[in-house]
């Protein structure tokens, strides 16, 4: 990869921020793509990119060396929105595209992220498909943090299903390798070292933070009602029910070695993550 910047989409999100940090700490040129420029990390080149505004795509991609592509969370329109970005990245001379998909997306050809995977793989640009499992940081910075801090609980329709959670710091480490080495035409399933159910997660957060934390298994109907009450759009709610249906069915419990193969080290454990995230719950 030459010294042209890597465009990092979704740069203001939990994972995007971790990836920007990984690139800057490695001394690699990065350009943050954000919908709201005020949320960009100071001191790093940034550009406005909104997938729903095609006029913002070309300028964001101008002069890039590579592309780190992410879809908005729970977006059923991902393929329609990201397809033009992939096409314009090729026109702009991108040497590599790394796409952040999701664990298990390759088991449903109709899944929006799987459709985007095919768009990337069929683009003719060297690529890496990264499929991370659920983020550990969902509990500290994401949509579950408020329930832990405000109600000392995790409220989900996850049943007793286990998930091999992975930290965004580890996903960022693989994203860095994907574009730095680069890891051409590879598909990587990224998980943590162990599969945990949400009761075990609650216990680890409680032990680390010293505050009571309990997992409250909801019915799917209860989870949907709660999401509606919080103003979540209908299509996003539908995507969320599919995801947690997969958790209940045991589809997120597998543990892979892809992270260690790429980085040469073990992924962060949930216990270690919880110990470093205590400030989020106090």
C-alpha positions in Angstrom: 0.0 0.0 0.0 1.4 3.4 -1.0 1.2 6.6 1.0 -2.2 7.6 -0.2 -4.7 7.7 2.6 -7.0 4.9 3.6 -10.6 6.1 3.7 -12.2 4.8 6.9 -16.0 4.9 6.7 -18.1 5.0 9.8 -15.2 6.7 11.5 -17.2 8.2 14.3 -18.7 5.0 15.5 -17.4 2.7 18.2 -15.5 0.4 15.7 -14.6 3.3 13.4 -12.9 5.2 16.2 -10.9 2.1 17.1 -9.8 1.6 13.5 -8.7 5.3 13.1 -6.7 4.9 16.3 -5.0 1.8 15.0 -4.0 3.4 11.8 -2.7 6.6 13.3 -0.7 4.7 16.0 0.8 2.7 13.1 1.8 5.9 11.3 -0.4 5.1 8.3 -2.3 7.9 6.6 -6.0 7.8 7.3 -9.0 9.8 6.1 -12.1 9.7 8.3 -15.4 9.6 6.5 -18.2 10.8 8.7 -21.7 12.1 8.2 -21.2 14.7 10.9 -17.8 16.4 10.6 -18.1 17.6 14.2 -17.7 13.9 15.4 -14.4 13.3 13.5 -11.3 12.7 15.6 -9.2 16.0 15.8 -5.8 15.9 14.1 -6.8 13.4 11.5 -7.9 14.3 8.0 -11.7 14.0 7.7 -14.3 14.3 5.0 -18.1 14.3 4.9 -19.7 11.1 3.5 -23.3 10.3 3.6 -24.3 7.1 1.7 -27.8 8.6 1.0 -26.2 11.7 -0.7 -24.4 10.5 -3.8 -22.7 13.8 -4.3 -20.6 13.2 -1.2 -19.1 9.9 -2.5 -16.7 11.1 -5.2 -15.0 13.8 -3.1 -14.5 11.5 -0.2 -12.8 8.8 -2.3 -10.6 11.2 -4.3 -6.9 10.2 -4.1 -7.4 7.2 -1.8 -5.0 4.3 -1.6 -7.5 1.9 -0.1 -11.0 1.7 1.5 -12.2 0.4 4.9 -15.9 0.0 4.2 -18.7 -0.3 6.8 -22.5 -0.2 6.6 -24.6 1.7 9.0 -25.8 -0.6 11.9 -28.9 -2.7 11.1 -29.3 -1.1 7.7 -31.6 -3.1 5.4 -30.5 -0.8 2.5 -26.8 -1.6 2.8 -26.3 -3.0 -0.7 -28.0 -0.1 -2.5 -26.1 2.4 -0.5 -22.6 0.8 -0.5 -22.6 -0.5 -4.1 -22.0 2.9 -5.6 -19.2 3.5 -3.0 -17.4 0.3 -4.2 -17.8 1.3 -7.8 -16.4 4.8 -7.2 -13.5 3.4 -5.1 -12.5 1.3 -8.0 -12.6 4.3 -10.4 -10.6 6.3 -7.8 -7.8 3.7 -8.0 -8.3 2.0 -4.6 -5.7 -0.8 -4.3 -7.6 -2.7 -1.6 -11.0 -2.8 -0.1 -11.6 -4.2 3.4 -15.3 -4.7 4.2 -16.6 -5.1 7.7 -19.4 -7.6 7.4 -20.9 -9.6 10.3 -20.3 -13.1 11.8 -22.6 -15.6 10.0 -23.6 -13.2 7.1 -22.3 -15.7 4.6 -24.9 -18.3 5.7 -27.8 -16.2 4.2 -27.4 -15.1 0.6 -30.3 -12.7 1.1 -28.7 -10.9 4.1 -27.9 -7.2 3.2 -24.3 -7.6 4.3 -23.8 -10.8 2.3 -25.0 -8.9 -0.8 -22.4 -6.2 -0.1 -19.8 -9.0 0.4 -20.5 -10.2 -3.2 -20.4 -6.6 -4.5 -16.9 -6.2 -3.0 -15.7 -9.6 -4.1 -17.0 -9.1 -7.6 -15.5 -5.6 -8.0 -12.1 -6.8 -9.3 -10.3 -4.9 -6.5 -8.2 -6.9 -4.1 -10.3 -7.3 -1.0 -10.6 -8.6 2.5 -14.0 -9.6 4.1 -14.0 -9.3 7.9 -16.9 -10.9 9.7 -16.7 -10.0 13.4 -19.0 -11.4 16.0 -20.9 -9.0 18.4 -18.7 -6.3 20.0 -17.7 -6.4 23.6 -18.0 -2.6 23.5 -21.8 -2.9 23.0 -21.9 -3.2 26.8 -19.6 -0.2 27.5 -20.2 2.3 24.7 -23.0 0.9 22.6 -26.7 0.3 22.9 -26.5 -1.9 26.1 -24.5 0.5 28.2 -27.4 2.6 29.3 -29.3 -0.3 30.7 -26.3 -1.4 32.7 -25.5 2.0 34.1 -29.1 3.2 34.6 -30.9 0.0 35.6 -28.1 -2.5 36.5 -29.4 -4.8 33.9 -29.0 -6.3 30.4 -32.4 -6.5 28.7 -32.4 -8.7 25.5 -34.2 -11.5 23.8 -31.0 -13.6 23.6 -32.3 -16.5 25.6 -29.4 -18.7 26.9 -27.6 -18.5 23.6 -23.8 -18.0 23.8 -21.8 -15.5 21.8 -18.0 -15.4 21.2 -17.8 -11.6 21.7 -14.8 -9.7 20.3 -13.4 -6.3 21.2 -13.4 -3.6 18.6 -9.7 -3.1 19.4 -9.0 -6.6 18.0 -11.2 -6.0 15.0 -9.2 -2.8 14.3 -6.0 -4.8 14.6 -7.1 -7.1 11.9 -8.4 -4.3 9.7 -5.0 -2.6 10.0 -3.3 -5.8 8.8 -5.8 -6.3 6.0 -4.8 -3.0 4.4 -1.2 -2.9 5.5 0.0 -6.3 4.5 -2.4 -6.5 2.6 -4.5 -9.6 3.1 -5.7 -10.0 -0.5 -8.9 -11.9 -1.3 -9.4 -13.4 2.1 -12.5 -14.0 4.2 -11.9 -13.9 8.0 -14.4 -14.8 10.8 -13.4 -12.9 13.9 -14.4 -14.0 17.4 -13.1 -13.9 20.9 -11.6 -16.9 22.8 -14.7 -18.1 24.5 -18.5 -18.2 24.0 -20.5 -16.6 26.8 -24.2 -16.3 27.5 -25.5 -13.0 28.8 -25.8 -14.2 32.4 -22.0 -14.9 32.3 -21.4 -11.5 30.8 -23.5 -9.8 33.5 -21.5 -11.6 36.2 -18.1 -10.5 34.7 -19.3 -6.9 34.5 -20.5 -7.1 38.1 -17.2 -8.5 39.3 -15.2 -5.9 37.5 -17.4 -2.9 38.4 -18.5 -3.9 41.8 -22.1 -3.0 41.0 -25.0 -5.5 40.6 -25.7 -6.4 37.0 -28.4 -8.9 36.0 -29.3 -10.3 32.7 -33.1 -10.1 32.1 -34.1 -12.5 29.2 -36.9 -10.9 27.3 -39.4 -12.4 24.8 -38.9 -11.2 21.3 -42.2 -9.2 21.6 -40.9 -7.4 24.7 -37.6 -6.5 23.0 -39.4 -5.2 20.0 -41.7 -3.1 22.2 -38.8 -1.7 24.1 -37.0 -0.8 20.8 -40.1 0.9 19.5 -40.4 2.9 22.7 -36.8 4.1 22.2 -37.7 5.3 18.7 -35.7 2.7 16.8 -36.9 2.5 13.1 -39.0 -0.5 12.1 -36.4 -1.9 9.6 -33.7 -1.7 12.2 -35.9 -3.5 14.7 -36.6 -6.2 12.2 -32.8 -6.6 11.7 -32.2 -6.8 15.4 -34.8 -9.5 15.8 -33.0 -11.6 13.2 -29.7 -11.1 15.0 -30.9 -12.2 18.4 -32.9 -15.0 16.9 -29.5 -16.2 15.6 -28.1 -15.9 19.2 -30.9 -17.9 20.7 -30.4 -20.6 18.0 -26.7 -20.9 18.9 -25.4 -19.5 15.7 -23.1 -17.0 17.4 -21.3 -19.4 19.7 -18.5 -20.7 17.4 -14.9 -19.7 18.2 -12.5 -19.3 15.3 -8.7 -18.9 15.1 -8.6 -16.4 12.3 -7.7 -13.5 14.6 -4.7 -15.3 16.0 -3.6 -16.4 12.5 -3.5 -12.8 11.4 -2.1 -11.1 14.4 0.0 -13.8 16.1 -1.6 -13.2 19.5 -4.7 -14.2 21.4 -7.8 -12.0 21.3 -8.8 -9.9 24.4 -10.8 -11.9 26.9 -14.2 -10.5 28.1 -12.8 -10.5 31.7 -9.9 -8.3 30.6 -12.3 -6.1 28.6 -14.6 -5.6 31.6 -11.6 -4.6 33.8 -10.6 -1.9 31.3 -14.1 -0.6 30.8 -15.1 -0.1 34.5 -15.4 3.7 34.1 -18.3 3.1 31.7 -20.5 1.6 34.3 -19.8 3.6 37.4 
